Amino acid sequence: MRRVIVLELVGQTRLEYDLYDESGEIIYQKGDALSQDFIMTLNFKKVYKADILSSSNVEKKQ
């Protein structure tokens, strides 16, 4: 997992990847609408996205 800096998300309306909190729970699913209110709440959390390598390893195992 790679840590996401919230400023990367400003101006985006949708993302092509899921976002996770520090416990690994999905807090945003790719393709959903991304509101500015949601982005503001992320300032108070550690937010992560799956690395390309780790997500491709998951696909190979399935």
C-alpha positions as CSV (number, residue, x, y, z in Angstrom):
1,M,0.0,0.0,0.0
2,R,1.1,3.5,-0.7
3,R,0.2,6.5,1.4
4,V,-1.9,9.1,-0.4
5,I,-1.4,12.8,0.1
6,V,-4.9,14.4,0.3
7,L,-3.7,17.3,-2.0
8,E,-3.4,14.7,-4.8
9,L,-7.2,14.3,-4.7
10,V,-8.1,18.0,-4.9
11,G,-9.9,18.8,-8.1
12,Q,-10.7,15.1,-8.9
13,T,-14.3,14.0,-9.4
14,R,-13.6,10.3,-9.6
15,L,-10.6,8.0,-8.9
16,E,-9.5,4.9,-10.7
17,Y,-8.5,3.2,-7.5
18,D,-9.9,2.3,-4.1
19,L,-8.8,4.2,-0.9
20,Y,-8.1,2.5,2.4
21,D,-7.8,3.6,5.9
22,E,-5.0,2.6,8.3
23,S,-6.8,-0.6,9.3
24,G,-7.1,-1.7,5.6
25,E,-10.9,-1.0,5.3
26,I,-12.0,0.5,2.0
27,I,-13.3,4.0,2.6
28,Y,-13.8,4.9,-1.1
29,Q,-14.5,2.6,-4.0
30,K,-13.1,3.5,-7.4
31,G,-15.5,5.2,-9.8
32,D,-17.7,6.7,-7.0
33,A,-18.3,10.4,-7.0
34,L,-15.6,12.2,-5.0
35,S,-17.0,15.2,-3.0
36,Q,-15.0,18.0,-1.6
37,D,-16.5,17.3,1.8
38,F,-15.2,13.8,1.7
39,I,-11.7,15.0,0.8
40,M,-11.8,17.4,3.7
41,T,-12.5,14.5,6.1
42,L,-9.5,12.7,4.8
43,N,-7.2,15.4,6.2
44,F,-7.7,13.8,9.6
45,K,-7.0,10.2,8.5
46,K,-4.1,8.2,7.1
47,V,-5.2,7.2,3.6
48,Y,-3.7,4.6,1.4
49,K,-4.1,3.1,-2.1
50,A,-3.0,-0.3,-3.3
51,D,0.4,-0.4,-5.1
52,I,0.4,-1.7,-8.7
53,L,2.7,-4.6,-7.6
54,S,0.5,-5.6,-4.6
55,S,-2.7,-5.5,-6.6
56,S,-1.2,-7.5,-9.4
57,N,-0.1,-10.1,-6.9
58,V,-3.6,-10.4,-5.6
59,E,-5.0,-10.9,-9.1
60,K,-2.4,-13.7,-9.7
61,K,-3.4,-15.6,-6.5
62,Q,-7.1,-15.6,-7.4
